[in-house]
Amino acid sequence: MKTDILVFAAHPDDAELSCSGTIMAHIALGHKVVIVDLTRGELGTRGTAETRDEESKKATSILGIHHRENLGFRDGFFVKDEAHIMKVIEVIRKYQPEIVLANAESDRHIDHGRAADLVHDACFLSGLKKINTSLNGNTQEAWRPKKVYHYIQDMLTEPDIVFDITPFFDRKMESIKAYETQFYNPNSIEPITPIATPEFIRHLEGRCLEYGRRIGVKYGEGYTVKSTIGSRNLLDQI
């Protein structure tokens, strides 16, 4: 079950919206990537949990990730308590990622910041040997990822690092549009939401263009990091 990058998302479509270019870029480099959605997004104004499940399958196929699972936490009501932390620790130890990508540290949707805090703390605690977990009856080894990166979501945030996603931008947008119920559709009779307008898709492209410009490429995705970023080769930059 060893993976290189483990992506946590409060809702199905969080990863597609915010870090799908980064995901596909690393898969193209030969790395193994897994997504773990915390909830089914059942409180979303548009669509249902069932439609989100089907849309997530379509997006997963577009991304080409190695595996995806959903922890079934309660949308809008999951909290950072021992039970939820232990479940996330089990997943971290199951996949033993080198890097974790998690929700924005602060954002318009209350679940995003809460998920960021939950995953960040679970990553630290997962490295403590005296916390005991098991999977399928087998004791799990302690495991702590090397770094947790928080992808930037709705709220405009100054990034600590920007990743070039230019070759994968079109597929990123394709993966987002797999969530047909959530975004603008002129034939839909469902309520309009902040993300279900024609302007929102333009906003997404504008955000990627802005971050790309920061590093001299066309499209980028931004991340914040609570710990210091290190380097062993200052020449390996763009």
N, C-alpha and C positions, 0 to 999 in steps of 0.2 A: 504493500500500500504506500510505499515511499513516494513522495512527490516533491517537486522543486518549489512550486508556488501554490499556496492555499489561499483562495479568495473567499472571504466571508461577506455576505450581503444581508441586510435586514429584510429586504424584499426581493422577489424575482424581478428583474430588470435593473436593479441598482448597479450590478456589475457591468451589464451591457452599456448603460448610460455613462458610466464613469471610468471604467478601466478595461474595456473590451479590446481596445487597440493594443494596450500593453500585454494583455493575455495572449492575443494572437501573435504578436511579435516574438514573445518568448517561446511559444509553441514552434514557430518557424525556426527558432534557434536550436530546437531539439529538446526543450525542457518540458517536463510534465506539469500540467496545471489542473487543479480541481476546484470547483466552486461549491460552497456550502451556503445555501439560503437558510436564514433563521426562521422565517415565516413564509406562509403561502400568499401573503398580501391580501388576505380575505376582507379587510376593511376598506379596500380601494373603492372609490366612488363608482368607477366604471368596471364592468366585467365581474367575474366571480372567481373564487379560488380554483374552480375547475378549469375555467378558460385560461387563467394564469398558468396552471400546470401544463396545459397543452402548448401555450405560447412559449413557455420556458424550454420545452423539448425542442421546438423549432429553433430557438435562439442558440441552444446548446449545440445543435447540429451545425449551425453556421460558424460558431466559434471554433469547433473542432477540439474542444477540451476533452480530457481523458475520463472524467467522471463528474457527476453532479448529484448532490443529495439535498434534502430539505429536512431541517430538524423539527419542524412543526410547532415552533414557539407561537404564542398568541400574538397576532398582529396588533400593535398598539399597546399591549399590556405586558409584554415580557419585561423582566427586571433583572438587575444585576444582583442576584442572590446566589447562595451556595448551589442550589439545584441547577440553575442555568449555567453557572460557571463550570460546574463539574461536567456537564454535557459537552460544553465547548472544549474543555480539556481532553475529554475522551476522543473527540474528533481530531484535535491537534496531534495527539499521540498516535492515533490511527494512521494519519498521513505523513507525519514527521516532516513537515515542510521546512525548507531553508528560509523562505520568505513568506510572510503573511500580508495580504492586502485586505484592508478593512474599511468600513464606512467612514465618512467625514467626521471629524472630531466635534464639529458644531454645524448644525444645518437647520433648514426650515422645518423639516419633518422630525418630530421628536424621537422617532425610532432610530434615526441615523446616528445621532450623538450617543444615544444609549447603547447601540450596538457597538460603536467604536470603543467605548469605555469597557464594555463587557469583554470584547475580544482581546483588547490590549491587556487587561488584567489576567485573563485566562492564559495568554501566551507566557506571561511571567510565571504564574503558578504552575503551569504545566511542566516547568523545569525543576520543580521541587520533588525530590525522591520520596518524601514522607507523605505525599498525597497519593493515595492508592486508587487506581482505576483498573477496570478490566474490560475486555472486548471478547464476546463469545466465550466467556469463561476463562480467558487467558489474561494474566496480569500484564498490564502495559508498562513499558519503560518510560521514565521521565524524558521529556523532550521540550526544548525551548528553541523557537525560531531565532535566527540570527538578527532579524529586523522586522518591524511592523511598519508598513507604509499605509497612511490613510488617504484614500482617493478623495478628490474634491468633488462635491456634488452641487446642489442648487446655489448655495451661498458662495459668492465670489470670495476667494481666499488666496492669499499670497502663498505660492508653492515653495517648498524647500527643494524640490527636485521636479524636473519635467522630463518626460520620456517621449521620444520621437515615435509617433504612430502613423506617419505620413503614408507608408505603403498599405496600411490596413484601415484607413479611414472609411473607405466605401463599405467594406465588410462590417465595420463597427455600426454604421448607420443601418445596414441591412439587419443586423442582429437586434437593434433597437426596434425597428419596424415590425419585427416578428411579434411584438406585443401589440397586436392590432387593436385590442379593446382599450388600451391605455392612452394612445396618442391620436392625433387629429385624423378624423375620417369624415369627409363631408356627408357621407350617407348614414352616419351614426345618429341615433335618436337619444343617446345617453347624455347625461349632463356634461357641460363644459367644465373642465378643471384647468389649473395652471399649466399642466403639461399636455393638455389636449387641444392645443391651438396651433395654427400654422407657424406662428412666431416662435414657438418653443423649439422646433426642429432647427430653425435658423439660429436660435440662441445657442444650441449645442455646437453647431459648426463654428459660430463666432468664438465660443469659449476655446475650442480646440485650436482655432487660428491664433487667438491671443497667446495661448501657452506656447504654440509652435514658434511664434515670432520671437519669444523670449530667448530661444536657443538657436535661432537661425534656420528653422525648418518650417514646413508648411503647417503641419498639424501636430499637436502635442497633448498629453494628458498630465495633469499636475497632481502632486502628492505632498502631504505634510508628514513630518517625522518627529516624534517626541525625543528621540535620542540622536546623538551626533552621527552624521554620515562620514564614514572613513573611506580612504582610498589607498591603494598600493601602487597606482600608476597615474600620475597627474596628466600624462599625455593621452590617456584613454578617455578623452572628453570630446564633446562636439561643440 
